[in-house]
Amino acid sequence: MASADRQDDRSTGAPAPMARVLRADDPHALDQAAELLARGDVVALPTETVYGLAGVSTRSDAIARIYAVKRRPSHNPLISHVADMAMAERYAHMDEMSFRLAQAFWPGPLTLVLPLRRDAAGGAITPASTAGGDTAALRAPRGFAQGLIARLDLPLAMPSANRSGRISPTSARHVLDDLGADLSLIVDAGPAEIGVESTVARVRRDGIDILRAGVITPEQIAEAA
């Protein structure tokens, strides 16, 4: 894979090649991103929140690449991104209130923590992505990422495309400066529309927990529920 070549370049002292950057409206961008992801590589993608480092959620090798590139502890689970409600229900169990929230805010910047399906057709979301837990965090993004997920017909784990502990990137330039030597492809759709991570929520029998604050407020969630 390209990552091994880059590591070899660094060990010999040669400059590491930088990722190719393609505009989201380039006719080759969707094909090239899909090809890389289908073989287990990772790709930096634009979403309406921040730029994400994407890998197929059902492939443990792709998830390992995400953790390695980000230098992220593997006990920190990843959000998986789906194309729509139907895909979400293939990989997780959705209760009535979570369904209403998804209807209200998807596609968009709300992540829902849901019980994981282990019997998903074609393979479940890998435990490497959920840190071995029995829940999955799911979100349906807008724009290029949504179209790519629909094209693959597979969920994509997609944490922010930066080294762990650094500021989340809101442009392809930010990703290139931080991770460019470790990636094959960055898709550039210009500045992120929102620039803030998604709100993460979990429905309980007696209420809704906000696990991470984001652009969607607790008041908006309560109104939609």
C-alpha positions in Angstrom: 0.0 0.0 0.0 1.0 3.6 -0.4 1.5 4.0 3.4 4.3 1.5 3.4 6.0 3.3 0.5 5.8 6.5 2.5 7.3 4.9 5.6 10.2 3.5 3.4 10.8 7.0 2.0 11.1 8.5 5.5 13.5 5.7 6.6 15.9 6.4 3.7 15.8 10.1 4.2 14.0 10.7 0.8 11.2 13.2 0.9 7.8 11.5 1.3 5.4 11.9 -1.6 2.4 14.0 -0.8 -1.2 13.0 -1.3 -2.9 13.8 -4.6 -5.6 16.4 -4.2 -8.7 16.2 -6.4 -11.6 18.7 -6.4 -14.9 17.1 -5.5 -16.3 18.1 -8.8 -13.5 16.4 -10.7 -15.1 13.6 -12.7 -12.4 11.2 -11.5 -12.7 12.0 -7.8 -15.6 9.7 -7.0 -14.1 6.7 -8.9 -10.6 7.1 -7.4 -11.9 7.5 -3.8 -14.2 4.5 -4.2 -11.3 2.3 -5.6 -9.0 3.2 -2.8 -11.6 2.6 -0.1 -12.8 -0.7 -1.6 -9.3 -2.1 -1.3 -8.9 -1.1 2.4 -7.1 2.2 2.0 -8.1 5.4 3.7 -9.0 8.7 2.0 -9.6 12.3 3.3 -13.0 13.5 2.4 -15.0 16.7 2.8 -18.2 16.7 4.9 -20.4 19.6 6.0 -18.9 19.5 9.5 -15.1 19.0 9.1 -12.8 17.0 6.8 -12.8 13.3 7.7 -10.3 10.4 7.4 -12.4 7.7 5.8 -12.1 3.9 5.7 -14.7 1.2 5.3 -16.3 0.4 8.7 -16.7 -3.3 8.0 -12.9 -3.8 7.3 -10.6 -4.2 10.2 -7.6 -3.4 8.0 -9.1 -0.1 7.0 -9.9 0.8 10.6 -6.3 -0.1 11.6 -5.1 2.3 9.0 -7.2 5.1 10.4 -5.9 4.6 13.9 -2.3 4.5 12.6 -2.5 7.6 10.4 -4.2 9.6 13.1 -2.1 8.1 15.9 -5.3 7.7 17.8 -5.7 5.2 20.7 -7.6 2.1 19.5 -9.9 2.2 22.6 -11.4 5.4 21.2 -14.3 4.3 19.0 -15.1 5.8 15.6 -18.3 7.3 14.1 -19.5 5.4 11.0 -21.2 7.3 8.2 -24.1 6.0 6.2 -25.9 7.1 3.1 -29.4 7.1 4.6 -31.8 5.7 7.1 -32.1 2.4 5.2 -28.3 1.8 5.5 -28.3 2.8 9.2 -30.9 0.1 9.9 -28.8 -2.5 8.2 -26.0 -2.0 10.7 -27.8 -0.9 13.9 -31.1 -1.2 15.7 -33.0 2.0 15.7 -35.7 2.8 18.3 -38.7 5.0 17.6 -37.2 8.2 19.1 -33.8 7.7 17.4 -35.8 7.2 14.1 -37.6 10.5 14.6 -34.3 12.3 15.3 -32.7 10.8 12.2 -35.7 11.9 10.2 -35.4 15.4 11.5 -31.6 15.9 11.1 -30.3 13.5 8.5 -28.5 14.1 6.3 -26.8 16.5 8.7 -24.6 17.0 11.7 -26.3 14.6 14.2 -24.6 11.4 15.3 -26.8 8.7 17.0 -25.3 6.0 19.3 -27.3 2.8 18.6 -27.2 -0.9 19.4 -25.0 -2.7 16.9 -26.4 -5.4 14.6 -24.1 -8.4 14.5 -26.0 -10.1 11.7 -25.7 -7.3 9.1 -25.9 -8.7 5.5 -22.5 -8.5 4.0 -20.8 -8.1 7.3 -21.2 -6.1 10.5 -19.3 -3.0 11.5 -16.1 -4.4 12.8 -15.4 -4.4 16.5 -12.1 -2.5 15.7 -14.3 0.5 14.8 -16.4 0.3 18.0 -13.5 -0.4 20.4 -15.2 -3.8 21.0 -18.4 -2.2 22.2 -22.0 -3.3 21.4 -23.1 0.1 20.1 -22.3 2.0 16.9 -22.2 5.8 16.4 -23.9 6.5 13.1 -24.4 9.7 11.0 -25.6 10.5 7.5 -23.4 13.3 6.0 -24.3 15.6 3.2 -22.6 16.3 -0.1 -19.7 14.3 -1.7 -19.3 11.9 1.2 -23.0 10.9 1.0 -22.7 10.2 -2.7 -19.5 8.1 -2.2 -21.1 6.0 0.6 -24.1 5.3 -1.6 -21.8 4.4 -4.4 -19.9 1.9 -2.3 -23.0 0.7 -0.4 -20.9 0.4 2.7 -20.6 2.6 5.8 -17.4 4.7 6.3 -15.7 5.3 9.6 -14.6 8.9 9.3 -13.0 10.7 12.3 -11.6 14.1 11.6 -8.6 14.1 9.3 -5.9 15.2 11.6 -3.4 13.8 14.1 -5.1 13.1 17.4 -5.0 16.1 19.7 -4.8 18.6 16.9 -7.5 21.0 15.6 -10.0 19.4 13.3 -9.5 20.4 9.7 -12.0 22.6 7.8 -10.1 22.6 4.4 -8.2 20.3 2.2 -5.1 22.4 2.8 -5.3 21.7 6.5 -5.4 18.0 5.8 -2.5 18.2 3.3 -0.3 20.0 5.8 -1.0 17.5 8.6 -1.5 14.1 6.9 -0.4 14.6 3.3 2.6 12.4 3.6 0.5 9.5 4.8 -2.4 9.6 2.3 -2.9 8.8 -1.3 -5.9 11.0 -1.9 -7.6 14.1 -0.5 -10.9 15.2 -2.0 -11.3 19.0 -1.8 -14.7 20.6 -1.7 -13.5 24.0 -0.4 -14.1 25.2 3.2 -16.3 23.0 5.3 -19.9 24.4 5.4 -20.2 24.2 9.2 -16.7 23.7 10.5 -17.8 22.1 13.8 -18.1 18.4 14.6 -21.5 16.7 14.8 -23.6 16.6 17.9 -23.5 13.1 19.4 -26.6 11.8 21.2 -27.8 8.6 22.7 -31.5 7.8 23.4 -32.3 6.2 26.8 -35.7 5.0 28.1 -36.0 8.1 30.2 -34.4 10.7 28.1 -31.6 11.7 25.7 -27.9 12.0 26.6 -25.8 14.6 24.7 -22.4 12.9 24.6 -20.7 15.6 22.5 -21.9 19.1 22.0 -22.1 20.2 18.3 -24.0 22.5 16.0 -27.4 20.9 16.8 -28.4 22.1 20.2 -30.1 20.0 23.0 -33.2 22.3 22.5 -33.4 21.3 18.9 -33.1 17.7 19.7 -35.7 17.8 22.4 -38.1 19.6 20.1 -37.6 17.0 17.4 -37.9 14.0 19.8 
